[in-house]
């Protein structure tokens, strides 16, 4: 047996490197979840690489109309062999269909076969007879020596009860939930004849390019260097307060109320790295690239030149469009492409649009931080609280526990004057200033001032 790639972005990753051949895989799911697109796309990608592929389509449509629909996708390949069976005939006479199917396979000797869908076959027969037919089909498939995909319109409970699940080597389940902002599509591997697939749900989308799967983060802890160097934050006096700057590969959380300059702290961090040959990425959920450039420029940080040198990239994702897994894949791709060493997420409250509960959000952010460390990045995360007078610490304790460094920015009332204050609440592996610190923001940026009485 050999392992073959599916040719679908992200699919081979969650499968642990592809699918063994010969084998039989059931692609099950709700109506409209993308089962056919997934199967046909894999066939077409294989055909482009010189494999013989056969698409068995159980339908009321003609082959020409099927090709017309498929030609709208970028992955479509003319050399795709299509053999159609009418739905009514396979419901009434599945054995004749099986004989004709066997002859087609014997004549072509395909490397990959898709039977789409398998659920109507023998639909009008008693359950016992349908089961016997599935066993006969499985015996025939065993003689084809091919990678075979079967699709089925089935709920998750039906998959568990179906005899098909007993005979196939793998089961992949697709689902979709129609939401106000579009479809939330998910895919998971229920069964596979190899142990190294990634468990759990992954997201995917369907476009003119076909199916694109975004594996969920599975960042495991790897051994870090015993000694790591200090790196500058871009704010000289802050480096003094932290007794030498941030540790390389560390994660810093800047938490604070609106107007305290959280984004500016992050910009200094990224620009400082870029100026020293450490490429950086800004992942922004709040401000567009144009807005960030204007804001940075008004405070003396010219980031456009750094972008032209590919020392800085801005990835902008409006909160309503955030897909956590897709966002992670985009970050990982850019990190690898530019060799990034620093990353800024501004701000992580954008994930509130994605996750229905705080536990899922915290788990995702924890995995992101671990992924960044594993990829050799020093990260900074911004977390805001829109209510100016609210207690930021209370709302952010679950997330703040994940970071190596926690900095709190607040507005406080001191002698009828609203002052900006900073507190370094923790810094793993280092001493740091414990006092409440005042600071201002002017046309030249952040100006850290004197120690204040603890408030």
SULQUISUL-V762031 format. One line per field, one symbol per residue. phi: phi as a letter, one per 40 degrees, with the letter a starting at -180 (. if undefined). Layout:
phi=???
This chain:
phi=.bbbccgbdgcccccghhbcbcabbcbbicdgchccdccccccccccccgccbbbcbcabcccccccccccccccdbdcccbbbbcccccccbcccccccccccccccfccbbbbbcccccgdcccdcccccccccccccdcccfbcbbbbacacccccccccdccbccabbbbaabcbdchcccbbaccaacacccccgcbcabbbcchcbbbcccbcccbccdcbbccbccgbdccccccghhccdgcbbbbbicdgcgdccdccdcccdcccbgbdbbbbbbbbcdcccccccccbgbccccccccfcabbbbbddcbcbdccccccccccdccbgcbbabbbbcccccccbcbcccccccccccdccdcccgbcbbbbbbbcccbccccdcbddccccccbbbbbacbcbfgbcbcbbbccaadgacaccccbcabbbcbhcbcbccbcdb
